[in-house]
Amino acid sequence: QVQLVESGGGLVQTGGSLTLSCVASGFSFSNYPISWYRQAPGKVRALVARITNDGANTNVADSVKGRFTISRDFAKNTVYLQMNSLKPEDTAMYYCARGWTTLDYWGQGTQVTVSS
């Protein structure tokens, strides 16, 4: 069955860095784009970044542009979200999902907390 498993979240100070991983299984990884979303308490889930199936193109939200980078490793069936210069407003649950605009499978999420 299709599975997406996130990891790498944690508690970090303002200005710090984290790398989130999304390990995919149960489908042909190279055939699907993957997206990262985040949801803070009381807010709607919002797109953070996404990457095409071949890794050639990415789309990053304006709020994280220049700080976050998305990439994928086809040998490991993994999509990464490198997060630098973290701010308290980046605190949220981070989810990966299969797809670009139509998202059909989601992971369980990993919590990122940025302390001021």
N, C-alpha and C positions, 0 to 999 in steps of 0.2 A: 504494500500500500504506500501511497505518497506520504512522505514525512519531511518536515522541515524542523530542524532543531537548532535553536539559537543558544549561544553561550558567549561569555566574555564580559558581561555586565559587572557592575560593582560600584563601590563608592570611591570617588576621586575628588581632589580639590580643584578649585577654579584654576584654569590654565593647564590642567593635566591632560593626559591622553588615555584612550582605551581603544582596543580593537575588538569588534564584535564579529562572531563567526556564525554562519548559517549553513549547516550541513544538510544536503538534500539526498533523499533516497527514494526508491520506488518508481522512478520515472527517468526518462532520458534527459539528463541535466542540460546537455548542449542544445536542446530544442526549445528551451523556455527562458524568457527574461525573468529576472528576480528583482523584487522591490523590497526596500526597507521602509517601514512606517514607525511612527512613535505616537504614544498617547500619554499625555500628562493628566493627572487627576482633574476632573471637571472639564476637560477639553476633548474635542473630537480627535480621532485618529488622523494623523497628517503624514503625507509623503515626506520622506527624508532624502532618499536617493533610489535610483533604479539603474539596472544594467541590462543591455540587450543579450539575447541568447548567445551570440558569438563574442560578447565582451567588447565589441568595437565601439559602442556608444553608451554613454551614461547621461543621466539627468539628475541634477542635484538641486534641492530646494534652495531658494535664495537665502534663507535664514542660516544655512550651514555652508554655503558656497565659500570655498577657500579654506575651510577648516576640516571638512569631512571628505573622504574619498572612498568610492566603492570599487571593488575589483572582484574577479572570480578566478578560481583555480580549477581547471577542468580535471586534472589528475586526482583532486581530492573532493570533487563535487561540492565545493564550498564557495560561498560568497562572503566577502569580508566588508566590513564598514570600519575604516580607520577614522577615528575621531580625535582631532587635535584641538588645542586651545578651548577646552570645554568650559562652558558657562553654566551658572545655576539654571538658566532657562532651558538647558538641554536635558534636565532631569525628566525622565519619562520611562515608560515601559517601551522597549523597542522590539518590533516584530519583523520577521521576514515573511514574504509571501511570494507565491509563484504567479508570475504574470507581469504585464506592463500597466494596462488600465483595467482589464478584467482579471481579478485576483481570485483564484479558485481554491487555493490551499494556503493555510497560515500556520506558522509555528506558535509555540506557547508563550514566547516572549522572554526577554531578559531585561532586568531592571538596571537602569543607569541613574545614579544619584551623584550630582555635582554639588559639593559643599562650597559655601562662600567664605 
